[in-house]
Amino acid sequence: MKRVLVIDDDPVIRRLLRSALEKAGYEVTEAPDGRIGTKCHREEPADLIILDLIMPEKEGIETLIELKQDFPDVRIITISGGIMGKTETLLTAAKGLGASRTFEKPLDIGKILEAVKDLVMEK
């Protein structure tokens, strides 16, 4: 079974993604911030990571950079609701730093599941 790590500080988003991903047949691990998410991935590498870009403790961009440096082949989908109209800028930056796909909140779960399936099949 393919594993997906969801890193997002919003428990509602984590539950929503977990529910949809598990129904689609994936094993899901959750983390509330980049620090814990990075630790989880080091201990049990996921096939794919869904990463929020705006979080306390350790920001998503910082987490993305660290994960791509230490695990260059890891597939990462970044998500963001942004701040004050900067969502597109954040997602563009994430893409430039190695994110496989980017999505703006509110999330379209169907599109997320399609992206997960495509990226996991590439591995």
Buried (B, 14 or more C-beta within 10 A) or exposed (E): EBBBBBBBBBEEBBEBBBEBBEEBEBBBBBBBBBBBBBEBBEEEEBBBBBBBBBBEEBBBBBBBBBBBEEBEEBBBBBBBBBEEEEBEEBBEBBEEBBBBBBBBBEBEBEEBBEBBBEBBEEE
